[in-house]
Amino acid sequence: MRIKVPRVSLSLSLAGCWAVTGPGAVRGPPGGSVAVRCRYQSGYERNPKYWCRAGGLFCSNGHIVQTDGSEAEVTRGRVSIRDNHPQRVFTVTVGNLTPADAGTYHCGVERTGLLDPIDTVELTVSPGKSRRGPRQCRGCRARGRAGGRWAVEGGRIRSFTVWAV
């Protein structure tokens, strides 16, 4: 005889996994900085918040930086963290980026005796490439010049305008 477990019970048991939501991915140039905003559910305002390099579902080498549950900014080397209780968001800032900073991180909320709710953030360190001005049209039938302009906001392409003369 087979016992079927309703899907509802599984999703309820995992509800705490989505108590923290990060941006998913951030990008910054070498020498620049990134600010990572992680939101959390109501009820976690006084819990310590942290940033760590991912090692599967857990932190690989402890927390890089962590709050004490207050809104005071904490800085450790090139990384700082600050919690905003009314908005239920904490911001991690990594400055003077190097290629070694690239990788997978967790933003999380510490809970005593329970698994911490976390979200994974992929940090990419690469020079920003902006295409501006006319460029020679390659592989197109029209003769003349073509070009485009990128508009980037928050690390994402907001718009791209193309022209041909």
Phi, psi and omega per residue, in radians:
M1 nan 2.341 -3.129
R2 -1.764 2.375 3.088
I3 -1.794 2.197 3.099
K4 -1.711 2.255 3.098
V5 -1.702 2.154 3.135
P6 -1.071 2.505 3.122
R7 -1.091 -0.499 -3.110
V8 -1.044 -0.715 -3.116
S9 -1.152 -0.606 3.116
L10 -1.190 -0.793 -3.117
S11 -1.168 -0.572 3.093
L12 -1.191 -0.627 -3.128
S13 -1.247 -0.376 -3.134
L14 -1.764 0.128 -3.054
A15 -0.998 -0.583 -3.131
G16 -1.188 -0.297 -3.120
C17 -1.151 -0.429 -3.106
W18 -1.814 0.404 3.135
A19 -1.338 -0.228 3.093
V20 -2.230 2.326 -3.139
T21 -2.293 2.094 3.085
G22 -1.832 -3.054 -3.085
P23 -1.368 -0.187 -3.100
G24 1.560 -0.930 -3.140
A25 -2.654 2.518 3.048
V26 -2.367 2.702 -3.135
R27 -2.382 2.440 3.081
G28 -2.545 2.724 -3.137
P29 -1.446 2.700 3.043
P30 -0.982 2.326 -3.109
G31 1.490 -0.234 3.133
G32 -1.577 -2.782 3.142
S33 -2.496 2.815 3.030
V34 -2.274 2.584 3.036
A35 -2.069 2.116 -3.099
V36 -1.885 2.079 3.135
R37 -1.757 2.143 3.123
C38 -2.063 2.168 -3.140
R39 -1.634 2.658 3.102
Y40 -2.441 2.787 -3.098
Q41 -1.306 2.755 3.070
S42 -1.015 2.508 -3.127
G43 1.829 -0.260 -3.128
Y44 -1.823 0.176 -3.052
E45 -0.969 -0.720 -3.069
R46 -1.592 -0.001 3.113
N47 -1.392 2.572 3.045
P48 -1.108 2.464 3.086
K49 -1.956 2.630 -3.094
Y50 -2.579 2.923 3.101
W51 -2.318 2.281 -3.129
C52 -2.610 2.801 3.037
R53 -1.367 2.363 -3.065
A54 -1.286 2.485 3.005
G55 -2.376 1.237 -3.001
G56 1.363 -2.272 3.141
L57 -1.441 -0.123 -3.061
F58 -2.156 3.062 3.073
C59 -1.363 2.444 -3.076
S60 -1.338 -0.673 -3.088
N61 -2.422 0.820 -3.118
G62 1.340 -3.051 -3.094
H63 -1.514 2.340 3.084
I64 -1.239 -0.766 3.113
V65 -2.620 2.573 -3.068
Q66 -2.639 2.484 3.039
T67 -1.459 2.982 3.061
D68 -1.785 0.225 -3.099
G69 1.733 -0.167 3.110
S70 -1.642 -3.086 3.095
E71 -1.636 0.068 -3.134
A72 -1.202 2.403 3.099
E73 -1.249 2.414 3.090
V74 -2.104 2.277 -3.141
T75 -2.120 2.362 3.069
R76 -2.388 1.818 -3.080
G77 1.154 -2.139 -3.104
R78 -1.632 0.104 -3.047
V79 -2.080 2.324 3.071
S80 -2.263 2.767 3.125
I81 -2.458 2.431 3.127
R82 -2.498 2.329 -3.120
D83 -1.782 2.493 3.055
N84 -2.132 1.710 -3.063
H85 -1.053 -0.838 -3.108
P86 -1.049 -0.624 3.141
Q87 -1.557 -0.167 -3.100
R88 0.925 0.942 3.099
V89 -2.531 2.435 2.996
F90 -2.095 2.556 -3.061
T91 -2.050 2.227 3.061
V92 -1.865 2.227 3.111
T93 -2.030 2.206 3.084
V94 -1.967 2.094 -3.086
G95 -1.851 2.898 3.108
N96 0.821 0.962 -3.055
L97 -1.019 2.492 3.042
T98 -2.217 2.802 3.092
P99 -0.976 -0.502 3.134
A100 -1.177 -0.312 3.120
D101 -1.334 -0.329 -3.114
A102 -1.081 2.463 3.099
G103 2.637 -2.907 -3.073
T104 -1.817 2.304 -3.099
Y105 -2.234 2.897 3.002
H106 -2.112 2.405 2.852
C107 -1.864 2.334 -3.022
G108 -2.572 2.931 3.087
V109 -2.069 2.189 -3.123
E110 -1.346 2.307 3.061
R111 -2.270 2.314 -3.116
T112 -1.315 2.215 3.056
G113 1.341 0.042 -3.139
L114 -2.304 2.847 3.023
L115 -1.153 2.432 3.140
D116 -1.337 2.348 2.985
P117 -1.255 2.267 -3.092
I118 -2.369 2.876 2.914
D119 -2.393 2.621 -3.080
T120 -1.671 2.392 3.133
V121 -2.245 2.224 3.086
E122 -1.659 2.107 3.134
L123 -1.802 2.148 3.105
T124 -1.991 2.329 3.087
V125 -1.982 1.949 3.124
S126 -2.736 2.619 3.133
P127 -1.140 2.441 3.093
G128 -1.289 2.334 3.133
K129 -1.940 2.121 3.135
S130 -2.016 2.193 3.104
R131 -1.775 2.003 -3.134
R132 -2.326 2.657 3.051
G133 1.446 2.985 -3.093
P134 -1.215 2.553 3.074
R135 -2.322 2.651 3.119
Q136 -1.158 2.336 3.127
C137 -1.333 2.156 3.126
R138 -1.997 2.289 3.068
G139 1.343 0.244 3.100
C140 -1.970 2.725 -3.073
R141 -1.331 -0.519 -3.097
A142 -1.272 2.500 3.047
R143 -1.597 2.666 3.114
G144 2.137 -2.643 -3.057
R145 -2.104 2.626 3.094
A146 -2.315 2.779 3.124
G147 -2.856 -3.091 -3.138
G148 -2.844 2.894 3.110
R149 -2.415 2.257 3.104
W150 -1.648 2.479 2.966
A151 -2.119 1.967 -3.082
V152 -1.933 2.332 3.137
E153 -2.412 2.174 3.121
G154 1.098 0.539 3.111
G155 1.421 0.049 -3.136
R156 -2.133 2.591 3.119
I157 -1.277 2.103 3.129
R158 -1.543 -0.718 3.105
S159 -2.775 2.787 3.086
F160 -2.439 2.165 -3.128
T161 -1.924 2.299 -3.113
V162 -2.066 2.481 3.044
W163 -2.439 2.706 3.062
A164 -2.393 2.461 -3.126
V165 -2.027 nan nan
